[in-house]
Amino acid sequence: MLEAQRQEINQIDTQLTALFERRLAIAKEIASQKYQQQLPLTDVTREHQVIKQQCAQLKDPQLAPYLTDWYRSTMLLTKQYQAHVIQKLQHHSSIK
Ligand SMILES: C=C(O[C@@H]1C=C(C(=O)O)C=C[C@H]1O)C(=O)O
């Protein structure tokens, strides 16, 4: 009964996973620049700008609060990953 929709969700999830991996790969590059230039992990202005830009692209504006939450959690885990990347860079430089 739900089979067709679930298969479609599976296909969407496959695309999301690939995009997630690409997003975190870029976030890793940003993390190493933040480490080298001693920049803070969080850029609140940028975060607000991303959420505003993406919400403006929705066809259905009623989805804005859900997309906002989606981005808030994505950004939180992106920063957790960046913190991990920076910790590793700090560890490597301390043992040289
Ligand atoms: C990826 C970055 O790091 C953080 C995470 C962001 C995101 O996930 O979009 C945006 C800004 C920063 O708070 C960045 O600085 O661009």
The ligand as a Tripos MOL2 file, in Angstrom:
@<TRIPOS>MOLECULE
LIG
   16    16     1     0     0
SMALL
NO_CHARGES

@<TRIPOS>ATOM
      1 C1         29.8570   25.8040    7.2960 C.2       1 LIG1
      2 C2         30.1730   26.8250    8.0910 C.2       1 LIG1
      3 O1         30.1850   26.7120    9.4860 O.3       1 LIG1
      4 C3         28.9940   26.9140   10.2670 C.3       1 LIG1
      5 C4         27.9080   26.1010    9.6950 C.2       1 LIG1
      6 C5         27.1020   26.6180    8.7210 C.2       1 LIG1
      7 C6         26.2550   25.7190    7.8820 C.2       1 LIG1
      8 O2         26.1510   24.5190    8.2350 O.co2     1 LIG1
      9 O3         25.7210   26.1820    6.8530 O.co2     1 LIG1
     10 C7         27.0860   28.0130    8.4800 C.2       1 LIG1
     11 C8         27.8470   28.8650    9.2140 C.2       1 LIG1
     12 C9         28.6840   28.4170   10.3540 C.3       1 LIG1
     13 O4         28.0360   28.7150   11.5710 O.3       1 LIG1
     14 C10        30.5650   28.1500    7.5670 C.2       1 LIG1
     15 O5         31.1570   28.9440    8.3320 O.co2     1 LIG1
     16 O6         30.2910   28.4250    6.3770 O.co2     1 LIG1
@<TRIPOS>BOND
     1     1     2 2
     2     2     3 1
     3     2    14 1
     4     3     4 1
     5     4     5 1
     6     4    12 1
     7     5     6 2
     8     6     7 1
     9     6    10 1
    10     7     8 2
    11     7     9 1
    12    10    11 2
    13    11    12 1
    14    12    13 1
    15    14    15 2
    16    14    16 1
@<TRIPOS>SUBSTRUCTURE
     1 LIG1         1 GROUP 0 **** ****
